[in-house]
Amino acid sequence: MGELQKSEEYLRRARRVLPGGVNSNIRLAERPIPLVFTRARGPILEDVDGNTYIDYVCGMGPIILGHADPRVTGAVVEAIDRGLVFGGTHLLEIEVAERIAAAVPSVEVMRFCSSGSEAVHAAIRIARAATGRWKIARFEGHYHGWLDTIYIGEPPDPERPVAPAVPGTRGQPRAALQDVIVLPWNDPEALRAAMQMYRGQIAAVILEPILCNTGVIPPRPGYVEAIREWCDRDDAVLIFDEVITGFRVALGGAQSLLGITPDLTVFGKAVANGFPLSVVGGRGDLMEPVASGAVLHGGTYNGNLPAMAAARATLDALAAGGGAAYQGITATGRALMEGLRNAGAEAGVPVLVQGPGPVFHMWITPRSSIEDPRTARTEGAERYAAFAEALVRRGVRPIPGGRWYLSAAHTAEHVAQTVHAARDALVEVRNAFPASTTAGTSSPR
């Protein structure tokens, strides 16, 4: 990476009109500075200074085929020629909905939105309307959009399965917390206790079926099945938040890998390869109040032509050849995971990498696995931040927090270049933190 003079100049300009110079708070964590980009093609980003980067941010997950994939951009250009927003139904909406229903059998009918946060909000409203209840059960470390940001307070009393919840941001009403129950992830005992404590009170249980936002932590065997049984027994609605996993880990989402059928599902990100689109859908009977107007769902940009064209092209590309794209993305992702482990071994720095491949998480730690979201948030954070910055300086752009995304545009050559850069970056981290890094690598989960 060369100089960042223009990025620094543009960032100073941006800070005069944009809070922090960015439009999403996670970008504030980028080091050495939040970069200013000009273009992206395939797996490569270019900044205003002419530096290029192998991109593993992938737009924070939406880019599944690669930046500016010609199949998608071509479809969008064709759609724009016909219009942008009709304020009425059109054929593309129907075709995209039919493709999603075919790929994800649990989603019988659906509505389109523009962001994952608003689709989650709609799903919770639908569940509350269906049950006549207000309480929502969720899990520590799971993220369901910026409208519902809740952190955990001090660890709960051993006699209580529910951790005290606190607002995750200033300006969020504390009154909302009385309707939110936060459970530890992957804790069957706490789950059973909550089932008894809140019998007949829960409108919905919402979760990331694979906890991607905090460590890419899969559920333990039988855990999501127990949640499904809880919802069935208590007439609560099971909501899968597949904003990340949907159309990324498999065409049918994480639910197809786990073999669990939710009542409602929220999709986003990868469904349209970067165009703003989200989906809320599920059982027909749950969605019927939306159809009748009893439950309000609206949005000026819902189902707009460019997003629908992008989704149709993306879904067709992902479904082609029986989902061959997923085999490639998964294989490339796993090769990179193994390469990062090997880079750690060669550098004498303990590295833990876990995840399915199309998305994974990396720590600099001697642990063999991480299943606790609290640990996932904090483990080796300072070392990893230094590692991520060292990678950026070598032309590789990861997410600062440890999550990595792959696209179909990443190749074995990109993996080889990344592993080479990672080895050098890890040596730099070893020299900067000699007392906190030890030789050896961790076994994969």
Secondary structure, DSSP 8 states (H G I E B T S, - for coil): ----HHHHHHHHHHHTTSGGG-SSGGGGG-SSS---EEEEEBTEEEETTS-EEEESSGGGTT-SS-BT-HHHHHHHHHHHTT-S--SS--HHHHHHHHHHHHH-TT-SEEEEESSHHHHHHHHHHHHHHHHS--EEEEETT----TTS-EEE-S---TT-SSB-EEESSTTS-GGGGGGEEEE-TT-HHHHHHHHHHTTTTEEEEEE-SSBTTTT-B---TTHHHHHHHHHHHHT-EEEEEETTTBTTTBTTHHHHHHT---SEEEE-GGGGTTSS-EEEEE-HHHHHHHHHTSS----TTTT-HHHHHHHHHHHHHHHHHHHHHHHHHHHHHHHHHHHHHHHHHHHT--EEEES-SSEEEEEESS-S----HHHHHHTTHHHHHHHHHHHHHTTEE--TTSEEE--TT--HHHHHHHHHHHHHHHHHHHHHSTTT--S------
